[in-house]
């Protein structure tokens, strides 16, 4: 069971699926049906079926590449030196 975000999207196995803003805040059931994902309301009525993208079979497993740290300015270096003395 998943909760629909206010924007109308639901996250399932690393994939964001848009099912409509009208359902924002409501709970839905999600079923993986092979090449599609089916969303149901709590009464069992099908809301929508989304096909899974063929180009991406699984979510990204690696963390994002870290960004390089900015080089310290002369002011930062001088400030650290004054703290050390």
N, C-alpha and C positions, 0 to 999 in steps of 0.2 A: 504494500500500500504506500502511496506517495501523496504528498501535499502539493497542489498546483501553486506556483508562485503567482504574485499579483500580476506579473507580465503575461501570464498564461502559459508559461513553459514548465516542463517537468524534466528532471534529470533521471536518466535510467542507464545504468552501466556506462557512465561517462559521456553519454550523448544527451544533448538538450533537445527536447521535442516540444514544439509549440502546439497546444491543443485549444487555445482560445482564452482570452481575458475574462470572459464571462464565468469561467470556472475557477478563477483566482481564489485561493484560500480553501478550496474544497479538497477532499480526499478522493483519490481515484485508485483503482486497481490496474496494475500493468502486467501484461502477459507477453512473454517472448514466444512468438509463433514462427520460428525459423527465420525467414527473410523479412518478416514484418513484426512490428510491436503493436499490440492492441491495448487500447485504454478503455476501461469500463467505469461507470459510476458505481456507487455502492449498491444499487439495485440489480446490477448485472447487465445494464444496457450498454451496448457498444457506443462509445463517444466518437472515436476515430481510430483508424488504422494507419500507421506510418511504416513505409518500407525502410529497411535498413540500408544504408549506403554500401554499395559494393566495393568502393575504393578503400574503405576503412573498416576492417573487420573487428577491431578492438580499440579501446581507448589508449591514449599515449601512456606508456609505463614509466618513462623517464621524467625526472623533475625538470623544470625549465632551466635553461642555461643561466647561471648567475651573471649579473651585469658587473662590469669592472668598477672598482671603487674609484671615486674621484681623487686626483692627486691633491695632497695637502697644499694649501697656500703658504706663503711666507709668514703671514700673520698666525696661522695655525701652528707652524713650527716654533715661532718665537714665543707663543703663548705656552706651549708645552715645556719649552726650555725654562721659562720663568716659574712654572709650577714645580719643576724638579729642584730648583735651588732654594 
